[in-house]
């Protein structure tokens, strides 16, 4: 069994060699612990965030951490989506909402969604509600994933959800994700679901898309 405490701390320390060594061992053992490994990596990213807030880490460290997390997902990806249909190409939209410029979490989720069989239309960061609605109309999309890291992203998520309602597109399912979201936030702003982990996001979207 992999040492997930060591993995968490290695991610927090930005120790690339140790992180990749443990993840590759997880995959060599069959990948059954891939989900737990990803969870440990995410907890390590929380450490990175705390060190950044305290001034011990800088922007360059955040960028490096994001790249390391992306590499981690790439290593674990096949095991994380095992059993999914790689042939199905259900379409969905993914974006970081208006006034939020963070894309690390979004990019990780996109990678796993694509591996799970989705055709992901990634609208990028700081996306205006009207642009999300327009893209959904033009591409006949029924699943939308909204990402945000800042607390103010909650307001932008609500504005986006309201924009879909105002457009009469109540059949579009919307999931919200990122550090500020919760079950209470989900209910308050009218989203259909919420998630903190990529695995949960993929599971919910696959259920909605019947894949």
Secondary structure, 3 states (H helix, E strand, C coil): CCCHHHHHHHHHCCCHHHHHHHHHHHHHCCCCCHHHHHHHHHHHHHHHHHHHHCCCCCHHHHHHHHHHHHHHHHHHHHHHCCCCCCCCCEEEEEEEECCCCCCHHHHHHHHHHHHCCEEEEEEEEEECHHHHHHHHHHHCCCEEEEECCCCCHHHHHHHHHHHHHHCCCCCCEEEEECCCCCHHHHHHHCCCEEECCHHHHHHHHHHHHCC
